[in-house]
Amino acid sequence: MAVWDDLVGQERLAEQLAAAARDADALVTAQAAGGPGPDSSKMTHAWLFTGPPGSGRATAARAFAAALQCVSPDRALGGAPGCGFCDGCHTALIGTHADVQVIRTDLLSIGVKETRDLVRRAQLSPAVGRWQVIVLEDADRLTEGAGNVLLKAVEEPAPRTVWLLCAPSLEDVLPTIRSRCRHVSLRTPPVSAVADVLVRRDGIDPEAAQAAARATQGHIDRARRLATDERARARRATVLKLPLRAEDVGGGLRAAQELIDAAAEDAQQVAEEIDAKETEELKAALGAAQGGRMPRGTAGVMKELEERQKRRRTRTQRDSLDLALTDLTGFYRDVLALQMRARTPLANEDVRDALERVARDTTPERTLRRIEAVLACREALDRNVAPLLAVEAMTMELRG
């Protein structure tokens, strides 16, 4: 299976990246032989992958990184890099290749210190592979200072270093950085393609796969989770009941509190799974005594870990809320489709009775205002408004 097979519904992009990988391979081969390399090349030192959530930005970047490190002997016979089976492809895809650094954050932002460490890594020559590849999955989370640090490295890259940045849109990256990158755009995968992947790779029942792909509107990871996780289905069902519960003040406020509680529960679950393990590993690395007593001078390191874990819980809660608001937006989108008698397939066909009830009792203008209220809540959360306050304000706007 070639590395490009994971790019669901992105055939044109796969062809573009495969061509760049071939040119990169030809360039390295020519330089090794003392030649100048090809006159024209589709390869460059910095790439920016953009696309809506679920489109597979990070997957495309990792696949390209694997193709750049491909060591398949078929390349000498004219085969394209990115076989998916050789040691270079395999280790790059699973994250153990010495020359492929994948950076993803579970915090709200990426700061200057982390970026400086990354830039120093980018100055090194490849250890075992053909390129030093840096995959930054959350380039949109760079602070302004971190972005300025990264700019210098992108402007003057090391000869064998390739930067692969991922962000939802061009506007999420500093203009000075995006102007120095080759931009590739991903689209939302078709529902049918996502359903096919769930059936073929995850062994999910075709009917359940189709329902999950339709409900998430082509978001691959969310569709997989919805099809395999009972808690995810229960949480989505609770969210989709909110439009009917928000018909009065009391119901709306209770629904808002339940959304916040569910998001906090998600954050707590992640904390229970990860925080304790991280803490014990750090204590062991610092040489904690048998009874848990820490050596002198290590309190600051432990405090830094606690702060990082706290920020991660905050992001997990925000991400959970954002997912709920995305489902809510989809609900009202279906309501609007019914009101306008559109032939667009409904994403939430499983709650059609609720959709028809809301569509019958309101007007398209009111539905649009409700969608705007949900979007305003998402923007408020991005501005660090207190989550409960933002969600309560939204539910008041959703009343009939």
ABEGO torsion letter per residue (X at the ends): XBAAAABBGBAAAAAAAAAAAAAAAAAAAAAAAGBAEBABBABBABBBBBEBBGAGAAAAAAAAAAAAABABAAAAAGBBBGAGABAAAAAAAAGABAABBBBBBABABBBAAAAAAAAAAAABBBAABABBBBBBABAAABBAAAAAAAAAAAABBBAABBBBBBBABAAABBAAAAAABBBBBBBBBBAAAAAAAAAAAAGBBAAAAAAAAAAAGGBAAAAAAAAABAAAAAAAAAAAAAAAAAABAAAAAAAAAAAAAAAAAAAAAAAAAAAAAAAAAAAAAAGBBAAGBBBBGAAAAAAAAAAAAAAAAAAAAAAAAAAAAAAAAAAAAAAAAAAAGBABBBABAAAAAAAAAAAAABBAAAAAAAAAAAAAAAAAAAAGBBAAAAAAAAAAAABX
